[in-house]
Structure formats: C-alpha cells, structure tokens
Amino acid sequence: MTDVLKVLTNIRSLRVIARDLALEQLESILEKIQLVVAEKKEELLKAQQEENDRQERKIGRAFSRNA
C-alpha cells in the first residue's frame, strides 16, 4: 500500500505511468479518483453533521436542565 501511495503522490512517477497509457485510460482513472474523492468528502461532511447534531442535543439538554 505504501508503494501505491508513493506513486500516486509523486508527479514524476505519474508521468512515467501516463506515458504508457492511452488518454481514455487516464481519463477513466481520473473519473474513478474524482468519484472516490467526492465520496470521501460526503462521508466527512456527514460525520461532521452528525457530530454537530450531537453537540446541539447535548447543549439543548444542558440548557433545559438549567431552565
């Protein structure tokens, strides 16, 4: 896994790989990476929203106890 990460984060390595691929293959790879990034963003936003909701409920309970 670390070797894959090294290749994906190194522009020179990517260029070497890209030389041997057709444009269509590169575009397909790009679409898949963009999809994975979008899914990750959605996952993080959902987790943040859930955390915000928990905090709001916690504050609401504390406020109602003091009222």
C-alpha positions as CSV (number, residue, x, y, z in Angstrom):
1,M,0.0,0.0,0.0
2,T,2.8,2.4,0.8
3,D,4.3,1.8,-2.7
4,V,1.0,2.8,-4.3
5,L,0.8,5.9,-2.2
6,K,4.3,6.9,-3.1
7,V,3.5,6.5,-6.8
8,L,0.2,8.4,-6.5
9,T,1.8,11.3,-4.7
10,N,4.9,11.6,-7.0
11,I,4.3,13.6,-10.1
12,R,7.3,12.1,-11.9
13,S,6.1,8.6,-11.2
14,L,2.6,9.5,-12.5
15,R,4.1,11.0,-15.7
16,V,6.1,7.8,-16.3
17,I,3.0,5.7,-15.9
18,A,0.9,8.1,-18.1
19,R,3.3,7.7,-21.0
20,D,2.3,4.1,-21.3
21,L,-1.4,4.6,-21.1
22,A,-3.9,5.8,-23.7
23,L,-5.7,9.1,-23.0
24,E,-9.0,7.2,-22.5
25,Q,-7.4,5.1,-19.8
26,L,-6.1,8.1,-18.0
27,E,-9.5,9.8,-18.2
28,S,-11.1,6.7,-16.8
29,I,-8.6,6.6,-13.9
30,L,-9.3,10.3,-13.3
31,E,-13.1,9.8,-13.1
32,K,-12.6,7.0,-10.6
33,I,-10.3,9.1,-8.4
34,Q,-12.7,12.0,-8.6
35,L,-15.6,9.7,-7.5
36,V,-13.6,8.4,-4.6
37,V,-12.7,11.9,-3.5
38,A,-16.3,13.0,-3.8
39,E,-17.4,10.0,-1.7
40,K,-14.8,10.8,0.9
41,K,-15.9,14.5,1.1
42,E,-19.6,13.3,1.5
43,E,-18.5,10.9,4.3
44,L,-16.6,13.6,6.1
45,L,-19.5,16.1,5.8
46,K,-22.0,13.5,7.1
47,A,-19.7,12.7,10.1
48,Q,-19.3,16.4,10.8
49,Q,-23.1,17.0,10.6
50,E,-23.7,14.1,13.0
51,E,-21.2,15.5,15.4
52,N,-22.8,18.9,15.2
53,D,-26.2,17.3,15.8
54,R,-24.8,15.5,18.9
55,Q,-23.4,18.7,20.2
56,E,-26.6,20.6,19.7
57,R,-28.6,17.9,21.5
58,K,-26.1,17.9,24.4
59,I,-26.3,21.7,24.7
60,G,-30.1,21.6,24.4
61,R,-30.3,19.0,27.3
62,A,-27.9,21.1,29.4
63,F,-29.9,24.2,28.7
64,S,-33.2,22.6,29.5
65,R,-31.9,21.3,32.9
66,N,-30.8,24.8,33.9
67,A,-34.1,26.5,32.8
